[in-house]
Amino acid sequence: MTTQFDCLATAIGSMPHTDPDEACGLVARYLQIPAWPQLPRRHPRENMYLQFFDNFLGLDMEAGGGGDESSLIVDIGDQEKVIYGLSRLVKARQGNEIEYGSFVTPDIARGLDAFLKTDLGSPLAVKGQVIGPISLGLVVTDPDRRPIVYDDNLAEPLAMHLRLKAAWQENELRRLSRNTIIFVDEPYLASLGSAFISLPEQRVRGLLEEVLGGITGLKGVHCCGNTDWSLLLDTSIDILSLDAYNYAQTLSLYPAEVKAFLERGGAIAWGIVPNEEKALENEDERELYDRLLEEAMAPLTRKGVRFEQLLRQSLITPSCGLAALSPEAASRALELLAKLSQRLRERYI
């Protein structure tokens, strides 16, 4: 599948709805590349951290605050259980047994269930998402509150676990379209290089590539803050997804890396539609059009990146997930996204 998306619209993942069919209806209505909706308000288990930790080594997890991802504690005290779970995981990874990655907990992905039954017509592609190993590994801790990403005995198995989750999901989405896109969502990469994340780049890259290696269609990484974009541009991703509404010009600090990424066929997903209620009230597609061209793309074109190539190899998205919005605001965000895509395509494509 080509990465020449010509500014088509897709989404990051989460929606504020409690009715899966309603959320899928909006996705089908507004997105040229539909994405299945995660619905954390419908059930705490649809929170992206809890959702993809599902069945990790068969371990039990304690979640504070009704599923608050800031306090997920995994019980690793039963070493016999850990060893058995690890042996099953390694066997599944070595044999590429993607069914291992299926969701086994009830009420954990009703958005995906509904999406697979939705009439989407004949989209160019469909999109899914999985939490990344760095972010999940920082959120989930052992009983001593040490993030498991710092435990070699758990970090690498976690990446294998997410690899199989991504592979299984991709296989399911192919029921809707032969073309699939899977984003690995890594919000905590915004803290890369700070005192909060003391992980060497080689370690970050290795864990990411383990997950990306399970994706046979197009694959991307989404980070909703500023990070070292050169690190991500140098991985095997096909699509780099960023919050261009708040951090557009940070990408222009890496013109050579962006140029090389585009030349090898990569695409950029510009998160130019805000995911905050107040901002949505004050924006329209014309203002977002100017913001994308002037604040996101122009700094790169002034440094030698070809404008036409940027447009051709671009997707547009909300800046991040929409779960924190009201359902009405989420609908407005998707409507703005569709109008912006139409405006760009009418003018340039």
Beta strands, then each sheet from edge to edge (+ up, - down):
strand 1: 8-9
strand 2: 61-64
strand 3: 68-74
strand 4: 126-131
strand 5: 140-141
strand 6: 180-185
strand 7: 218-223
strand 8: 239-242
strand 9: 267-273
strand 10: 314-318
sheet 1: 1+ 10+ 9+ 8+ 7+ 6+ 4+
sheet 2: 2+ 3- 5-
end
